[in-house]
Structure formats: C-alpha cells, structure tokens
Amino acid sequence: MKGVSVEIMGQSLTVMSDDGDEWAKTLAATVDEKIKYIRANSRAVNSVSVAILAALNFADELERLKRDHQTLIDQIEALNRRLSVAMDA
C-alpha cells in the first residue's frame, strides 16, 4: 500500500486504508470539517486541544451509535422471538 496524501488542520499527511484512497480522503475530510467546526465554535485555540475536542466529539457520536445499534438489535431479536412463538402456535 502506498497511501494517499490528505490535509488535516493544514498538515499534509500520508494515510492508508484497507478500503482504498477515496475512503481515506473521505475520512480525512470529515475530521478536518469537524476540527474547523470546533475551532469556529469554541474557545480552544491550541491545536492539540482542538484535536482532543474533535476526538471527544467523534467518540460521543460512536458511543451513541453503538447504543442505538444495540437497541435495534434487541428489538429485532424480540420481534424474531415473537414471530417464532406465533409460527409455533
């Protein structure tokens, strides 16, 4: 893998992804957009602080999605049990 050049916070980086260059570029653009949003809407001026805030935002989003995903799995399993009971009756 050779990697692809991306820019985040004005820094050029070479990144690689098992899902290809376009995916890596999309992820980098998402991170850069989040950082720009945080920089525009917070008092943090230190680049490290902005990066940490972006990481916390992504972690929050990930944990909420995990919770929502588990809720959906639980609902599907409950419906599957109900369907099995109804079919056995």
C-alpha positions in Angstrom: 0.0 0.0 0.0 1.4 3.4 -1.0 -1.1 5.6 0.8 -2.8 8.9 -0.2 -1.9 12.4 0.7 -4.6 14.3 2.8 -4.7 17.5 4.7 -6.0 17.9 8.2 -5.6 21.1 10.2 -3.3 22.4 7.4 -1.0 19.5 7.9 -0.2 17.2 5.0 -0.3 13.5 5.9 0.0 10.3 4.0 -2.6 7.8 5.1 -3.6 4.3 4.1 -6.9 2.5 4.4 -7.9 -1.1 3.6 -10.9 0.4 2.0 -8.9 2.5 -0.5 -7.7 6.0 -1.2 -11.2 7.6 -1.6 -12.3 6.2 1.7 -9.2 7.6 3.4 -9.8 11.0 1.7 -13.4 11.0 2.9 -12.4 10.2 6.5 -9.7 12.9 6.4 -12.3 15.5 5.1 -14.7 14.5 7.8 -12.1 15.0 10.5 -11.0 18.3 9.0 -14.6 19.6 8.8 -15.1 18.6 12.5 -12.0 20.4 13.5 -12.9 23.5 11.6 -16.4 23.5 13.2 -14.9 23.1 16.7 -12.3 25.8 16.1 -15.1 28.2 14.9 -17.4 27.4 17.8 -15.2 27.0 20.8 -12.6 29.0 22.7 -9.9 26.4 22.2 -7.0 27.9 20.3 -4.4 25.2 20.9 -4.2 22.7 18.1 -3.9 19.8 20.5 -7.0 21.0 22.4 -9.0 21.3 19.2 -7.9 17.8 18.1 -8.8 16.4 21.5 -12.2 18.1 21.4 -12.8 16.6 17.9 -11.8 13.2 19.2 -14.2 13.5 22.0 -17.0 14.5 19.6 -16.3 11.5 17.4 -16.2 9.2 20.5 -19.5 10.6 21.7 -21.1 10.0 18.3 -19.6 6.5 18.1 -20.9 5.5 21.5 -24.4 6.9 20.8 -24.4 4.9 17.5 -23.3 1.8 19.3 -26.1 2.2 21.9 -28.7 2.8 19.1 -27.4 -0.2 17.2 -27.7 -2.4 20.2 -31.3 -1.1 20.8 -32.2 -2.0 17.2 -30.6 -5.5 17.6 -32.5 -6.1 20.8 -35.8 -5.0 19.1 -35.1 -7.3 16.1 -34.4 -10.2 18.5 -37.6 -9.6 20.4 -39.6 -9.4 17.1 -37.9 -12.6 16.0 -38.9 -14.4 19.2 -42.5 -13.2 18.9 -42.5 -14.4 15.3 -41.2 -17.8 16.3 -43.8 -18.1 19.0 -46.5 -17.1 16.6 -45.3 -19.6 14.0 -45.1 -22.4 16.6 -48.7 -21.8 17.8 
